[in-house]
Amino acid sequence: MKSSWILALAIVAGSVTACKNRLTATVDGVLLPECDSPEEPPPAPTLAILAEPNVPDEQLAFPAGAVRLAIERAVPWARVETLLEILAGKQIEPILLVGQTYRVRRFHLNDELTGAERFTITGDAQGKFCVQTALLPNAYCVRGAGRHIHRAFVRETVRDVVKKWGMREIEVYVDPAMEWADVVRVVDGARTCCGPKAGVRVRVARDAPLGDDAEQGNPALRRAAEEEAARQEAEAGAADEGATDEVGATEPGAVGDGEGVEGAAAPPAPGKPPATP
């Protein structure tokens, strides 16, 4: 009787081991990042890109035409970006593989932006991403648990921006040290924030602000907002000067002339703001 139970347990254990994991997708031993892409990858030779490679990426044997890339989750973005540049130089089409549960799917890194009003997402290698529009001086930042970015948080945050501001184009800035799986989570989370009919487009930008800039928001957007504020201030100042000229020149010694009035402030030096009364 005891031996029968042992045999039954062994059969069950063997069956469980033989069953395919229905929650993750693996290609050539590489655990793929999760993504909601519905697109089937076209047939092509496959290259496994490991976090600890046996040979440098530059020395890999690349096939002609197209190659399916099974990139390990922990590979840093800097390596992925360099690899994509190598393939572009060789005119080889990269087919990025991801997993939709256990299904192997194709991931498109960049959408074509139309030039419409956009906002940015900045991500770092510590599990934090920040969302900013040009209308806000500072970014709204979210940090995920376990030093990784969570797609659900990205979706929720981007959805709020899309609903409030009506912006549907996004530039993503990522830290070169960010893991490939987190890059996929940011892009996929933003792209799928609002359903397929929303038309949200995402592109990974090359000029990535790093470090504390992620907390303060995208420097390019912040600088654009500051320049716009300065322009408006200059226009307002010019309008004030025009209104003063319409009144006419003041008599010598009158208030506002700067001469003949005891205690009148001297004109400000060039390049310096007027003295505050």
JOVEN-V171608 format. One record per run of one state. SS is the DSSP state (@ for helix, = for strand, . for the rest). FROM is the first residue (numbers start at 1). LEN is the number of residues. If there is no record, write none. Layout:
ss = [SS/SS]
from = [FROM/FROM]
len = [LEN/LEN]
This chain:
ss = [./@/./=/./=/./=/./=/./@/./=/./=/@/./=/./=/./=/./=/./=/./@/./@/./=/./=/@/./@/./=/./@/./@/.]
from = [1/2/19/26/28/30/32/34/35/45/50/57/60/66/72/76/77/90/93/101/103/108/118/124/128/133/140/144/145/148/151/166/169/175/179/180/192/196/199/201/205/213/217/219/248]
len = [1/17/7/2/2/2/2/1/10/5/7/3/6/6/4/1/13/3/8/2/5/10/6/4/5/7/4/1/3/3/15/3/6/4/1/12/4/3/2/4/8/4/2/29/30]
